[in-house]
Amino acid sequence: MRKLIRIYLVNFVSLYITTNYIQGLTVNGGLKSMALGALVFMLINFLLVPFLKILFLPLNLLTVGLFGWLINVLALYALTSIVTDFALKAYFFSGASVLGLTIPAMQLSTFWVAVLASFMIGVITHFLQWLAH
């Protein structure tokens, strides 16, 4: 039971941080919708993601694990289709400069917003799980 609560809280924090930093992933309805989204995302990660990993195992092996990101994008799309308060939308990224690395301004489509958001959710989730152990 403790493990489920920990996984739920990690998903909640990951979704919360990601929706605050990536304008293309939005949530309407406040913390109640965020709590429901974290629960649904946890269930998607328990039920749908393992099935997709087995289904796409040959492609994942051919791409040396890079296809796993697409599975996470599909999980995020599933979240936005199940919980209607979550939405993915295109937005204009104004660019950034970090430690001498310049990222130019660009228009991000819904697909690239989903890729960026799923990457950020994955990084935050793995970091928080590492902290919890």
KAPE-V231286 format. One record per helix or strand of 3 or more residues. SS is the DSSP state (h for helix, s for strand). FROM is the first residue (numbers start at 1). TO is the last residue. Records with the same first field share a line. If there is no record, write none. Layout:
BEGIN
SS->FROM-TO  FROM-TO
END
This chain:
BEGIN
h->2-21  30-55  57-62  67-82  110-132
s->25-27  86-88  91-93  96-98  101-103  106-108
END
